Amino acid sequence: MTVDASKLHVLAIHAHPDDIEFQCAGTLRRLRKLGCRITVATMTPGDCGSAEHNAQEIAAIRREEARRAATILEAECSCLEFRDLSIVFDNDSRRRMTEFLRRTAPNIILTAPPIDYMHDHEITSALVRDACFNASVPNYRTCQWDPAPPTEKIPWLYFVDPVEGTDHFGNRISPDFVIDISAEMPTKLEALACHASQREWLKRQHGMDEYMDACERWSRQRGTESGTQYGEGFRQYKGHPHPASNILGELMGLS
C-alpha cells in the first residue's frame, strides 16, 4: 500500500492536557513532517489539577498551555470539555465522542490505552474505541442541534503506552512496535514544558519533581528496547471491522 501522507488526518486524543505530549508528541512531529494534518484533543481542560486555583482558573491556564504545546507541534487543538475525574462510559458520553469523531473525521487515531493507572485514561480509551465504530453508523444519533454526517470509514486505531508501561499489578505491557523519535525528542520536551502548571501539581500532589526527566527516561527506555536513542510505543487495535494493516508503521518506515 502506497500512502499519501498529505491526505491523512491524524487525531491524538487523551484524557488531560500533557498526556499527549508525554506519550506520543514525537510521533506526531514525525507525521507532521511527512505532511499529515494533526489534531490534538483532550477530554478535559485539567480542571482538578491545582491546589492554588479554583477549577475555572486552572482550566483556563491549562487550556492555554495545551494551545501553546499544540502550536509547537504544528497541530490543531481541541478540548471536549469533560471534567477531571468525571469521565464516565454512558450514552451521553458516547454521543459526545461520536459527534467529535464525525466532525474531525480522522483517518488515524492515537489514544489512551485500555489499561492504565487511572480511570479517566481507561474510560477515554473505551469511549474512543466505541465511537470509532458508532461514527460510521447512519442511524446512530448524537442528539446534537446540528449533527455532523456519519463518517465514511472506520479509522486506524492505536493505543499509546500506559504510564510506566505497566498494568494495574505492575506487569509489563509490551508495545506492538516502537517508533524512533530521537530527532524529535527536543521538540517533544519543548511541548511538554508548556504544561508548567501540571509539573507544579504533580510536585505537590504526588511528590514528583521530575516531570521532564521522567519523560526523557521513559522515552529513552522504549528507544533502548528497540535499538534507538528515544522511542514511543504503540499497540494497534485490530478488532473487527477496524483496518488490520499497519498504516502508522508504514508511514514511519517500519518493516
Secondary structure, DSSP 4 states (H G I P E B T S, - for coil): ----GGG-EEEEEESSTTHHHHHHHHHHHHHHHHT-EEEEEESS--TT--SSS-HHHHHHHHHHHHHHHHHHTT-EEEE----TT----SHHHHHHHHHHHHHH--SEEEE--SS-SSHHHHHHHHHHHHHHHHTT-TT-----SSPPPPPSSPPEEEEEPPGGGB-TTS-B---SEEEE-GGGHHHHHHHHTT-HHHHHHHHHHS----HHHHHHHHHHHHHHHTTSSSEEEEEEE--TTS--S-HHHHHTT--
